[in-house]
Amino acid sequence: RKEVEQDPGPFNVPEGATVAFNCTYSNSASQSFFWYRQDCRKEPKLLMSVYSSGNEDGRFTAQLNRASQYISLLIRDSKLSDSATYLCVVNPLNQGGKLIFGQGTELSVKP
Amino acid sequence: NAGVTQTPKFRVLKTGQSMTLLCAQDMNHEYMYWYRQDPGMGLRLIHYSVGEGTTAKGEVPDGYNVSRLKKQNFLLGLESAAPSQTSVYFCASTPGNTIYFGEGSWLTVV
C-alpha cells in the first residue's frame, strides 16, 4: 500500500460545480497535512494547510479525519482557473522530516 | 529574496555521462528535498536532508547521490546517467511547515 493515496483522476466538471478530492495516508503518526496545486510543467504551490478542526479559504475547504486517516479538499463554484493537478502532502512526524506526496488528482473545469 | 533556485533548468545527457543538479535556498531552511516527477507518477522522493551535513534516502534513491556541505545548498548527482532518469526534478525546502519549490529541472538522457 502506498503511504499516501489520492482519488484517481481526471475529474472533468462544468463551471460552477462542486468537486471533492480525498486522500488517504497509512502512517497514523502523521502530523502535518497540506494540499498543493500544480499547473502543467510548473512547480507545486501551496493551496492550503489542513488543520485538525478543518479550515476554509474562500471556495476551498479542507478537512482532516484522523480516525479514518484521510484528508479532503472541497472546491465550491469551480472556475476555469481551478483546472490543475491537486497534490496531497503528508509529513509523518516519526520519519524525520520526510514529506510524502500523493500521486495527484487532475481537475479539468469546462465552460 | 530568490527563494529556491535550481540549476540547470534544462539539460540533455548521453547515457553514461555524469552531472550535478544544484539547489540553493536563501531562507535558512533546515530541510531540503529532491523529487522526480514522471507522467502519472506524482512526486517521488529521491533523497532528503534534515540539516547541514546530513542526507537520507527517499523512495527512489538508486542511481543518485546527494550532498549537503552547506546549509543553503543541496546537490543531486547522477554518476552514470540512464534513460530511465529522464524526468523533471524538483528541489524543495521547508523550515518545517510550508514547502517551497524550485521551478524544476528538465533532464533528458538519450
gemmi code that builds the backbone of each chain (N, CA, C; Angstrom):
import gemmi

chains = {
    "A": [
        ("ARG", (0.859, -1.204, 0.000), (0.000, 0.000, 0.000), (0.881, 1.234, 0.000)),
        ("LYS", (0.546, 2.222, -0.838), (1.297, 3.459, -0.870), (1.052, 4.238, 0.413)),
        ("GLU", (2.063, 5.039, 0.811), (1.919, 5.798, 2.044), (0.838, 6.860, 1.941)),
        ("VAL", (0.711, 7.436, 0.763), (-0.305, 8.464, 0.533), (-0.984, 8.150, -0.794)),
        ("GLU", (-2.298, 8.038, -0.771), (-3.033, 7.716, -1.991), (-4.150, 8.722, -2.214)),
        ("GLN", (-4.314, 9.087, -3.470), (-5.362, 10.034, -3.823), (-6.347, 9.411, -4.792)),
        ("ASP", (-7.519, 10.056, -4.883), (-8.515, 9.634, -5.866), (-7.883, 9.634, -7.248)),
        ("PRO", (-8.136, 8.616, -8.048), (-7.628, 8.672, -9.419), (-8.392, 9.728, -10.197)),
        ("GLY", (-7.748, 10.364, -11.133), (-8.417, 11.347, -11.957), (-8.539, 10.826, -13.376)),
        ("PRO", (-8.814, 11.686, -14.322), (-9.109, 13.102, -14.102), (-10.578, 13.331, -13.728)),
        ("PHE", (-10.802, 14.455, -13.069), (-12.155, 14.896, -12.778), (-12.495, 15.968, -13.813)),
        ("ASN", (-13.542, 15.748, -14.559), (-13.999, 16.726, -15.545), (-15.332, 17.274, -15.074)),
        ("VAL", (-15.364, 18.572, -14.753), (-16.590, 19.154, -14.195), (-16.923, 20.436, -14.923)),
        ("PRO", (-18.208, 20.829, -14.934), (-18.578, 22.116, -15.549), (-18.310, 23.255, -14.574)),
        ("GLU", (-18.168, 24.434, -15.136), (-18.027, 25.616, -14.290), (-19.176, 25.693, -13.294)),
        ("GLY", (-18.857, 26.113, -12.075), (-19.892, 26.249, -11.064), (-20.130, 24.996, -10.241)),
        ("ALA", (-19.579, 23.888, -10.664), (-19.792, 22.633, -9.940), (-19.000, 22.618, -8.632)),
        ("THR", (-19.435, 21.736, -7.737), (-18.677, 21.461, -6.517), (-17.967, 20.127, -6.696)),
        ("VAL", (-16.713, 20.092, -6.345), (-15.933, 18.865, -6.532), (-15.142, 18.589, -5.259)),
        ("ALA", (-15.005, 17.311, -4.935), (-14.296, 16.922, -3.718), (-13.232, 15.890, -4.026)),
        ("PHE", (-12.080, 16.066, -3.402), (-10.979, 15.119, -3.539), (-10.683, 14.512, -2.172)),
        ("ASN", (-10.353, 13.248, -2.183), (-9.937, 12.580, -0.953), (-8.505, 12.101, -1.061)),
        ("CYS", (-7.887, 11.975, 0.098), (-6.515, 11.490, 0.162), (-6.393, 10.662, 1.433)),
        ("THR", (-5.888, 9.439, 1.311), (-5.698, 8.598, 2.493), (-4.212, 8.425, 2.768)),
        ("TYR", (-3.872, 8.280, 4.048), (-2.476, 8.092, 4.423), (-2.377, 6.897, 5.359)),
        ("SER", (-1.231, 6.238, 5.328), (-1.102, 4.969, 6.057), (-0.440, 5.126, 7.426)),
        ("ASN", (0.331, 6.201, 7.626), (1.061, 6.367, 8.874), (0.217, 7.146, 9.874)),
        ("SER", (-0.244, 6.454, 10.896), (-1.137, 7.091, 11.865), (-0.443, 8.164, 12.690)),
        ("ALA", (0.898, 8.186, 12.664), (1.634, 9.196, 13.427), (1.807, 10.492, 12.641)),
        ("SER", (1.279, 10.551, 11.455), (1.432, 11.754, 10.620), (0.854, 12.962, 11.330)),
        ("GLN", (1.566, 14.084, 11.199), (1.198, 15.270, 11.958), (0.780, 16.457, 11.107)),
        ("SER", (1.388, 16.604, 9.952), (1.113, 17.788, 9.129), (0.580, 17.361, 7.776)),
        ("PHE", (-0.403, 18.136, 7.309), (-1.068, 17.790, 6.062), (-1.284, 19.057, 5.237)),
        ("PHE", (-1.150, 18.897, 3.937), (-1.262, 20.060, 3.056), (-1.919, 19.657, 1.748)),
        ("TRP", (-2.518, 20.630, 1.105), (-2.935, 20.491, -0.284), (-2.108, 21.471, -1.115)),
        ("TYR", (-1.523, 20.946, -2.186), (-0.763, 21.754, -3.127), (-1.445, 21.693, -4.488)),
        ("ARG", (-1.253, 22.757, -5.232), (-1.782, 22.828, -6.590), (-0.597, 22.874, -7.543)),
        ("GLN", (-0.705, 22.117, -8.638), (0.358, 22.131, -9.639), (-0.228, 22.339, -11.026)),
        ("ASP", (0.212, 23.388, -11.682), (-0.166, 23.626, -13.063), (0.832, 22.925, -13.984)),
        ("CYS", (0.395, 22.682, -15.198), (1.187, 21.903, -16.144), (2.599, 22.477, -16.297)),
        ("ARG", (3.597, 21.646, -16.072), (5.009, 21.982, -16.258), (5.491, 23.090, -15.307)),
        ("LYS", (4.780, 23.222, -14.189), (5.176, 24.205, -13.181), (5.441, 23.501, -11.855)),
        ("GLU", (6.078, 24.218, -10.933), (6.300, 23.642, -9.616), (5.013, 23.676, -8.785)),
        ("PRO", (4.866, 22.745, -7.845), (3.691, 22.773, -6.956), (3.700, 24.026, -6.085)),
        ("LYS", (2.501, 24.528, -5.812), (2.387, 25.698, -4.940), (1.344, 25.412, -3.871)),
        ("LEU", (1.593, 25.922, -2.676), (0.711, 25.663, -1.548), (-0.676, 26.225, -1.796)),
        ("LEU", (-1.666, 25.365, -1.650), (-3.050, 25.802, -1.708), (-3.537, 26.091, -0.293)),
        ("MET", (-3.394, 25.111, 0.567), (-3.753, 25.332, 1.968), (-3.224, 24.214, 2.854)),
        ("SER", (-2.954, 24.573, 4.097), (-2.642, 23.570, 5.102), (-3.957, 22.975, 5.589)),
        ("VAL", (-3.890, 21.823, 6.203), (-5.085, 21.162, 6.711), (-4.969, 21.051, 8.218)),
        ("TYR", (-5.902, 21.645, 8.929), (-5.865, 21.637, 10.385), (-6.888, 20.639, 10.925)),
        ("SER", (-6.645, 20.207, 12.145), (-7.492, 19.170, 12.754), (-8.954, 19.555, 12.792)),
        ("SER", (-9.213, 20.855, 12.984), (-10.592, 21.320, 13.111), (-11.217, 21.620, 11.753)),
        ("GLY", (-10.457, 21.422, 10.700), (-10.947, 21.792, 9.371), (-10.738, 23.270, 9.130)),
        ("ASN", (-10.562, 23.663, 7.905), (-10.347, 25.073, 7.609), (-10.846, 25.409, 6.220)),
        ("GLU", (-11.178, 26.684, 6.067), (-11.786, 27.155, 4.838), (-11.033, 28.380, 4.347)),
        ("ASP", (-10.890, 28.472, 3.036), (-10.263, 29.638, 2.428), (-11.047, 29.964, 1.167)),
        ("GLY", (-12.001, 30.873, 1.300), (-12.834, 31.215, 0.156), (-13.651, 30.022, -0.306)),
        ("ARG", (-13.449, 29.614, -1.541), (-14.225, 28.499, -2.096), (-13.658, 27.133, -1.729)),
        ("PHE", (-12.569, 27.117, -1.018), (-11.866, 25.869, -0.711), (-12.023, 25.509, 0.759)),
        ("THR", (-12.359, 24.240, 1.007), (-12.474, 23.740, 2.368), (-11.663, 22.465, 2.500)),
        ("ALA", (-10.821, 22.421, 3.522), (-10.026, 21.229, 3.781), (-10.450, 20.617, 5.106)),
        ("GLN", (-10.486, 19.291, 5.140), (-10.846, 18.601, 6.381), (-9.912, 17.432, 6.621)),
        ("LEU", (-9.761, 17.119, 7.896), (-8.900, 16.017, 8.314), (-9.712, 15.057, 9.171)),
        ("ASN", (-9.622, 13.787, 8.880), (-10.263, 12.759, 9.687), (-9.179, 11.803, 10.152)),
        ("ARG", (-8.710, 12.022, 11.384), (-7.597, 11.204, 11.895), (-8.008, 9.762, 12.121)),
        ("ALA", (-9.230, 9.554, 12.546), (-9.683, 8.184, 12.843), (-9.634, 7.320, 11.591)),
        ("SER", (-10.054, 7.889, 10.471), (-10.070, 7.143, 9.216), (-8.843, 7.410, 8.361)),
        ("GLN", (-7.973, 8.292, 8.848), (-6.719, 8.608, 8.166), (-6.942, 9.094, 6.748)),
        ("TYR", (-7.768, 10.120, 6.629), (-7.878, 10.740, 5.321), (-8.079, 12.237, 5.461)),
        ("ILE", (-7.692, 12.933, 4.400), (-7.954, 14.366, 4.312), (-8.739, 14.615, 3.033)),
        ("SER", (-9.473, 15.698, 3.019), (-10.293, 16.001, 1.862), (-10.149, 17.465, 1.482)),
        ("LEU", (-10.454, 17.729, 0.235), (-10.464, 19.089, -0.290), (-11.753, 19.271, -1.066)),
        ("LEU", (-12.511, 20.291, -0.701), (-13.769, 20.591, -1.376), (-13.613, 21.924, -2.093)),
        ("ILE", (-13.948, 21.938, -3.355), (-13.917, 23.182, -4.130), (-15.349, 23.495, -4.558)),
        ("ARG", (-15.825, 24.648, -4.135), (-17.180, 25.070, -4.497), (-17.109, 26.050, -5.654)),
        ("ASP", (-18.213, 26.114, -6.433), (-18.319, 27.076, -7.529), (-17.052, 27.066, -8.391)),
        ("SER", (-16.743, 25.935, -8.957), (-15.496, 25.759, -9.722), (-15.347, 26.811, -10.822)),
        ("LYS", (-14.117, 27.272, -10.978), (-13.766, 28.213, -12.034), (-12.862, 27.520, -13.050)),
        ("LEU", (-12.833, 28.071, -14.243), (-11.935, 27.523, -15.261), (-10.490, 27.524, -14.759)),
        ("SER", (-10.155, 28.545, -13.990), (-8.788, 28.695, -13.489), (-8.434, 27.680, -12.398)),
        ("ASP", (-9.415, 26.913, -11.933), (-9.126, 25.860, -10.947), (-8.545, 24.621, -11.609)),
        ("SER", (-8.588, 24.564, -12.934), (-8.040, 23.411, -13.651), (-6.556, 23.278, -13.338)),
        ("ALA", (-6.194, 22.137, -12.775), (-4.816, 21.895, -12.336), (-4.764, 20.486, -11.754)),
        ("THR", (-3.599, 20.107, -11.285), (-3.468, 18.859, -10.532), (-3.325, 19.214, -9.057)),
        ("TYR", (-4.066, 18.518, -8.221), (-4.073, 18.790, -6.785), (-3.339, 17.667, -6.065)),
        ("LEU", (-2.350, 18.064, -5.289), (-1.471, 17.108, -4.624), (-1.702, 17.139, -3.121)),
        ("CYS", (-1.819, 15.983, -2.557), (-1.949, 15.822, -1.114), (-0.549, 15.561, -0.550)),
        ("VAL", (-0.201, 16.215, 0.542), (1.134, 16.066, 1.114), (1.008, 15.731, 2.593)),
        ("VAL", (1.774, 14.746, 3.018), (1.737, 14.307, 4.409), (3.136, 14.339, 4.985)),
        ("ASN", (3.257, 14.842, 6.217), (4.548, 14.865, 6.896), (4.462, 13.955, 8.115)),
        ("PRO", (4.952, 12.721, 7.979), (4.924, 11.803, 9.122), (5.981, 12.210, 10.141)),
        ("LEU", (5.576, 12.598, 11.295), (6.498, 13.133, 12.282), (7.592, 12.155, 12.644)),
        ("ASN", (7.273, 10.871, 12.628), (8.268, 9.900, 13.072), (9.200, 9.451, 11.963)),
        ("GLN", (9.189, 10.143, 10.833), (10.110, 9.810, 9.756), (11.083, 10.946, 9.502)),
        ("GLY", (11.349, 11.732, 10.519), (12.424, 12.715, 10.485), (12.377, 13.722, 9.366)),
        ("GLY", (11.237, 14.308, 9.112), (11.179, 15.384, 8.128), (10.848, 14.928, 6.724)),
        ("LYS", (10.567, 13.656, 6.551), (10.262, 13.115, 5.223), (8.872, 13.558, 4.788)),
        ("LEU", (8.779, 14.181, 3.648), (7.500, 14.633, 3.107), (7.048, 13.669, 2.017)),
        ("ILE", (5.813, 13.214, 2.130), (5.310, 12.248, 1.163), (4.157, 12.864, 0.379)),
        ("PHE", (4.233, 12.759, -0.944), (3.201, 13.280, -1.825), (2.324, 12.166, -2.361)),
        ("GLY", (1.045, 12.469, -2.502), (0.180, 11.589, -3.276), (0.485, 11.765, -4.752)),
        ("GLN", (-0.093, 10.914, -5.573), (0.214, 10.968, -6.997), (-0.504, 12.100, -7.721)),
        ("GLY", (-1.415, 12.759, -7.027), (-2.098, 13.897, -7.620), (-3.404, 13.517, -8.279)),
        ("THR", (-4.336, 14.462, -8.245), (-5.623, 14.294, -8.921), (-5.801, 15.457, -9.876)),
        ("GLU", (-6.017, 15.116, -11.139), (-6.171, 16.152, -12.158), (-7.613, 16.632, -12.213)),
        ("LEU", (-7.779, 17.936, -12.206), (-9.099, 18.543, -12.330), (-9.157, 19.372, -13.602)),
        ("SER", (-10.206, 19.150, -14.375), (-10.431, 19.956, -15.570), (-11.822, 20.559, -15.471)),
        ("VAL", (-11.895, 21.878, -15.422), (-13.167, 22.584, -15.338), (-13.496, 23.106, -16.735)),
        ("LYS", (-14.668, 22.724, -17.220), (-15.062, 23.082, -18.580), (-16.120, 24.181, -18.575)),
        ("PRO", (-16.152, 25.000, -19.628), (-17.164, 26.077, -19.711), (-18.562, 25.490, -19.794)),
    ],
    "B": [
        ("ASN", (14.973, 38.372, -2.351), (14.806, 37.008, -1.838), (14.504, 36.075, -2.997)),
        ("ALA", (15.467, 35.201, -3.335), (15.298, 34.357, -4.516), (14.490, 33.118, -4.200)),
        ("GLY", (14.372, 32.718, -2.926), (13.623, 31.508, -2.607), (14.466, 30.283, -2.887)),
        ("VAL", (13.921, 29.370, -3.713), (14.624, 28.140, -4.059), (15.006, 28.207, -5.532)),
        ("THR", (16.264, 28.071, -5.812), (16.760, 28.173, -7.179), (17.409, 26.873, -7.603)),
        ("GLN", (17.018, 26.380, -8.769), (17.609, 25.154, -9.305), (18.400, 25.478, -10.572)),
        ("THR", (19.551, 24.853, -10.692), (20.330, 24.960, -11.934), (20.918, 23.602, -12.283)),
        ("PRO", (20.987, 23.244, -13.576), (20.393, 23.988, -14.689), (18.894, 23.723, -14.797)),
        ("LYS", (18.217, 24.461, -15.638), (16.783, 24.258, -15.865), (16.547, 23.182, -16.907)),
        ("PHE", (17.403, 23.090, -17.872), (17.266, 22.088, -18.931), (18.636, 21.478, -19.217)),
        ("ARG", (18.635, 20.160, -19.462), (19.908, 19.510, -19.796), (19.621, 18.237, -20.559)),
        ("VAL", (20.421, 17.987, -21.580), (20.363, 16.720, -22.303), (21.689, 16.006, -22.064)),
        ("LEU", (21.592, 14.765, -21.632), (22.786, 13.977, -21.330), (22.812, 12.736, -22.203)),
        ("LYS", (23.999, 12.236, -22.447), (24.118, 10.932, -23.102), (24.207, 9.861, -22.016)),
        ("THR", (23.720, 8.688, -22.329), (23.798, 7.563, -21.393), (25.237, 7.380, -20.923)),
        ("GLY", (25.388, 7.269, -19.602), (26.705, 7.068, -19.032), (27.400, 8.333, -18.570)),
        ("GLN", (26.921, 9.490, -19.010), (27.514, 10.744, -18.557), (27.092, 11.029, -17.119)),
        ("SER", (27.863, 11.903, -16.496), (27.526, 12.307, -15.135), (27.162, 13.789, -15.118)),
        ("MET", (26.392, 14.170, -14.111), (26.084, 15.576, -13.951), (25.602, 15.827, -12.529)),
        ("THR", (25.576, 17.099, -12.167), (25.108, 17.505, -10.848), (24.071, 18.598, -11.001)),
        ("LEU", (22.959, 18.422, -10.296), (21.935, 19.461, -10.208), (22.152, 20.196, -8.878)),
        ("LEU", (22.083, 21.518, -8.957), (22.277, 22.324, -7.752), (20.966, 22.939, -7.305)),
        ("CYS", (20.695, 22.834, -6.027), (19.555, 23.505, -5.423), (20.082, 24.462, -4.368)),
        ("ALA", (19.676, 25.709, -4.456), (20.115, 26.713, -3.489), (18.906, 27.422, -2.905)),
        ("GLN", (18.911, 27.579, -1.577), (17.831, 28.325, -0.928), (18.444, 29.361, 0.014)),
        ("ASP", (17.792, 30.523, 0.035), (18.317, 31.639, 0.832), (17.412, 31.945, 2.022)),
        ("MET", (16.646, 30.951, 2.476), (15.684, 31.168, 3.559), (16.129, 30.514, 4.871)),
        ("ASN", (17.338, 29.997, 4.896), (17.895, 29.378, 6.102), (17.081, 28.155, 6.566)),
        ("HIS", (16.496, 27.442, 5.611), (15.700, 26.268, 5.963), (16.594, 25.094, 6.302)),
        ("GLU", (16.142, 24.316, 7.282), (16.885, 23.111, 7.655), (16.662, 21.971, 6.665)),
        ("TYR", (15.411, 21.794, 6.247), (15.051, 20.625, 5.459), (15.098, 20.933, 3.965)),
        ("MET", (15.721, 20.029, 3.234), (15.742, 20.154, 1.781), (15.494, 18.793, 1.154)),
        ("TYR", (14.919, 18.823, -0.046), (14.450, 17.589, -0.687), (14.727, 17.626, -2.192)),
        ("TRP", (14.939, 16.451, -2.745), (14.943, 16.272, -4.190), (13.862, 15.265, -4.558)),
        ("TYR", (13.003, 15.690, -5.502), (11.941, 14.831, -6.030), (12.124, 14.690, -7.530)),
        ("ARG", (11.591, 13.592, -8.068), (11.439, 13.488, -9.502), (9.957, 13.295, -9.799)),
        ("GLN", (9.545, 13.813, -10.942), (8.139, 13.699, -11.323), (8.051, 13.177, -12.738)),
        ("ASP", (7.358, 12.066, -12.887), (7.129, 11.448, -14.181), (5.641, 11.415, -14.454)),
        ("PRO", (5.244, 11.391, -15.718), (3.810, 11.425, -16.049), (3.032, 10.337, -15.300)),
        ("GLY", (1.966, 10.748, -14.624), (1.110, 9.795, -13.932), (1.693, 9.218, -12.652)),
        ("MET", (2.883, 9.699, -12.248), (3.538, 9.099, -11.071), (3.590, 10.029, -9.874)),
        ("GLY", (3.215, 11.269, -10.047), (3.322, 12.192, -8.927), (4.767, 12.496, -8.593)),
        ("LEU", (4.980, 13.099, -7.448), (6.322, 13.449, -6.989), (6.870, 12.300, -6.144)),
        ("ARG", (8.023, 11.807, -6.520), (8.650, 10.726, -5.746), (9.950, 11.227, -5.130)),
        ("LEU", (10.100, 10.968, -3.856), (11.235, 11.481, -3.107), (12.493, 10.673, -3.410)),
        ("ILE", (13.548, 11.377, -3.812), (14.806, 10.704, -4.152), (15.693, 10.642, -2.900)),
        ("HIS", (16.077, 11.812, -2.429), (16.857, 11.948, -1.200), (16.395, 13.210, -0.494)),
        ("TYR", (16.707, 13.279, 0.798), (16.395, 14.498, 1.519), (17.449, 14.744, 2.591)),
        ("SER", (17.372, 15.940, 3.180), (18.344, 16.329, 4.195), (17.630, 17.099, 5.290)),
        ("VAL", (17.956, 16.781, 6.529), (17.319, 17.475, 7.651), (18.249, 18.502, 8.266)),
        ("GLY", (19.389, 18.747, 7.634), (20.297, 19.770, 8.124), (21.642, 19.646, 7.446)),
        ("GLU", (22.458, 20.672, 7.613), (23.786, 20.671, 7.012), (24.552, 19.422, 7.411)),
        ("GLY", (25.171, 18.786, 6.414), (25.971, 17.599, 6.678), (25.193, 16.306, 6.781)),
        ("THR", (23.861, 16.353, 6.630), (23.044, 15.139, 6.728), (22.341, 14.858, 5.417)),
        ("THR", (22.180, 13.585, 5.098), (21.369, 13.178, 3.957), (20.680, 11.870, 4.305)),
        ("ALA", (19.586, 11.595, 3.623), (18.851, 10.353, 3.857), (18.180, 9.926, 2.561)),
        ("LYS", (17.944, 8.638, 2.428), (17.325, 8.101, 1.222), (15.821, 8.275, 1.275)),
        ("GLY", (15.258, 8.527, 0.105), (13.815, 8.588, -0.036), (13.281, 7.319, -0.649)),
        ("GLU", (12.251, 7.471, -1.474), (11.594, 6.314, -2.090), (12.376, 5.713, -3.246)),
        ("VAL", (13.057, 6.564, -4.026), (13.723, 6.112, -5.256), (15.163, 6.616, -5.317)),
        ("PRO", (16.041, 6.194, -4.404), (17.390, 6.742, -4.346), (18.412, 6.150, -5.312)),
        ("ASP", (18.090, 4.988, -5.884), (19.087, 4.281, -6.682), (19.494, 5.077, -7.920)),
        ("GLY", (20.812, 5.169, -8.128), (21.331, 5.887, -9.283), (21.627, 7.353, -9.012)),
        ("TYR", (21.334, 7.794, -7.771), (21.547, 9.197, -7.391), (22.389, 9.278, -6.123)),
        ("ASN", (23.180, 10.358, -6.030), (23.840, 10.669, -4.767), (23.604, 12.137, -4.460)),
        ("VAL", (23.710, 12.487, -3.191), (23.451, 13.861, -2.768), (24.505, 14.293, -1.763)),
        ("SER", (24.619, 15.611, -1.637), (25.485, 16.167, -0.602), (24.909, 17.480, -0.104)),
        ("ARG", (25.136, 17.748, 1.183), (24.651, 18.988, 1.808), (25.809, 19.540, 2.654)),
        ("LEU", (26.825, 19.998, 1.958), (28.011, 20.509, 2.650), (27.752, 21.873, 3.261)),
        ("LYS", (26.887, 22.653, 2.620), (26.484, 23.939, 3.157), (24.975, 23.932, 3.345)),
        ("LYS", (24.513, 24.615, 4.345), (23.088, 24.601, 4.674), (22.232, 25.072, 3.503)),
        ("GLN", (22.711, 26.021, 2.745), (21.886, 26.600, 1.698), (21.879, 25.796, 0.410)),
        ("ASN", (22.772, 24.815, 0.273), (22.875, 24.075, -0.987), (22.627, 22.591, -0.803)),
        ("PHE", (21.897, 22.011, -1.753), (21.645, 20.571, -1.749), (21.892, 20.089, -3.172)),
        ("LEU", (22.918, 19.277, -3.355), (23.333, 18.844, -4.683), (22.837, 17.434, -4.966)),
        ("LEU", (22.351, 17.236, -6.171), (21.910, 15.914, -6.612), (22.807, 15.478, -7.757)),
        ("GLY", (23.455, 14.335, -7.598), (24.381, 13.852, -8.609), (23.897, 12.588, -9.302)),
        ("LEU", (24.145, 12.538, -10.592), (23.920, 11.322, -11.366), (25.297, 10.880, -11.838)),
        ("GLU", (25.781, 9.752, -11.359), (27.141, 9.319, -11.693), (27.224, 8.738, -13.099)),
        ("SER", (26.202, 7.996, -13.482), (26.180, 7.370, -14.801), (24.741, 7.380, -15.289)),
        ("ALA", (24.397, 8.433, -16.028), (23.005, 8.654, -16.385), (22.437, 7.521, -17.241)),
        ("ALA", (21.167, 7.221, -16.989), (20.444, 6.198, -17.746), (19.158, 6.810, -18.302)),
        ("PRO", (18.663, 6.293, -19.417), (17.408, 6.830, -19.983), (16.251, 6.836, -18.988)),
        ("SER", (16.248, 5.901, -18.032), (15.184, 5.849, -17.024), (15.219, 7.052, -16.082)),
        ("GLN", (16.301, 7.820, -16.134), (16.406, 9.011, -15.292), (15.928, 10.269, -16.014)),
        ("THR", (15.425, 10.107, -17.209), (14.767, 11.210, -17.900), (13.529, 11.599, -17.092)),
        ("SER", (13.473, 12.841, -16.668), (12.404, 13.244, -15.758), (12.490, 14.745, -15.511)),
        ("VAL", (11.509, 15.232, -14.759), (11.579, 16.592, -14.222), (11.958, 16.461, -12.760)),
        ("TYR", (12.964, 17.214, -12.359), (13.449, 17.143, -10.984), (13.083, 18.436, -10.262)),
        ("PHE", (12.477, 18.271, -9.089), (12.120, 19.427, -8.272), (12.878, 19.363, -6.954)),
        ("CYS", (13.423, 20.499, -6.590), (14.014, 20.667, -5.284), (13.014, 21.415, -4.415)),
        ("ALA", (13.047, 21.133, -3.128), (12.166, 21.832, -2.198), (12.883, 22.046, -0.876)),
        ("SER", (12.449, 23.081, -0.166), (12.975, 23.290, 1.181), (11.827, 23.726, 2.086)),
        ("THR", (12.015, 23.524, 3.365), (10.984, 23.914, 4.325), (11.616, 24.156, 5.694)),
        ("PRO", (11.067, 25.105, 6.429), (11.518, 25.270, 7.815), (10.807, 24.278, 8.748)),
        ("GLY", (9.810, 23.569, 8.173), (9.066, 22.582, 8.961), (7.584, 22.618, 8.690)),
        ("ASN", (7.116, 23.644, 7.975), (5.689, 23.678, 7.645), (5.527, 23.893, 6.141)),
        ("THR", (5.385, 25.118, 5.688), (5.201, 25.360, 4.254), (6.420, 24.909, 3.452)),
        ("ILE", (6.141, 24.256, 2.335), (7.201, 23.751, 1.467), (7.370, 24.711, 0.294)),
        ("TYR", (8.605, 25.052, 0.017), (8.903, 25.943, -1.101), (9.631, 25.138, -2.172)),
        ("PHE", (9.161, 25.266, -3.418), (9.743, 24.511, -4.511), (10.557, 25.395, -5.442)),
        ("GLY", (11.565, 24.782, -6.039), (12.230, 25.400, -7.175), (11.361, 25.208, -8.407)),
        ("GLU", (11.787, 25.819, -9.511), (10.972, 25.797, -10.718), (11.128, 24.517, -11.527)),
        ("GLY", (12.020, 23.656, -11.114), (12.171, 22.387, -11.813), (13.356, 22.362, -12.754)),
        ("SER", (13.909, 21.178, -12.930), (14.995, 20.951, -13.888), (14.587, 19.809, -14.806)),
        ("TRP", (14.544, 20.116, -16.101), (14.134, 19.100, -17.087), (15.369, 18.382, -17.595)),
        ("LEU", (15.447, 17.094, -17.330), (16.613, 16.314, -17.721), (16.204, 15.231, -18.700)),
        ("THR", (16.904, 15.170, -19.826), (16.669, 14.122, -20.816), (17.959, 13.338, -20.995)),
        ("VAL", (17.853, 12.022, -20.887), (19.015, 11.157, -21.092), (18.779, 10.343, -22.364)),
        ("VAL", (19.675, 10.500, -23.323), (19.482, 9.832, -24.624), (20.509, 8.713, -24.825)),
    ],
}
model = gemmi.Model(1)
for chain_id, residues in chains.items():
    chain = gemmi.Chain(chain_id)
    for i, (resn, *xyz) in enumerate(residues, 1):
        res = gemmi.Residue()
        res.name, res.seqid = resn, gemmi.SeqId(i, " ")
        for name, pos in zip(("N", "CA", "C"), xyz):
            atom = gemmi.Atom()
            atom.name, atom.element = name, gemmi.Element(name[0])
            atom.pos, atom.b_iso = gemmi.Position(*pos), 0.0
            res.add_atom(atom)
        chain.add_residue(res)
    model.add_chain(chain)
structure = gemmi.Structure()
structure.add_model(model)
structure.setup_entities()
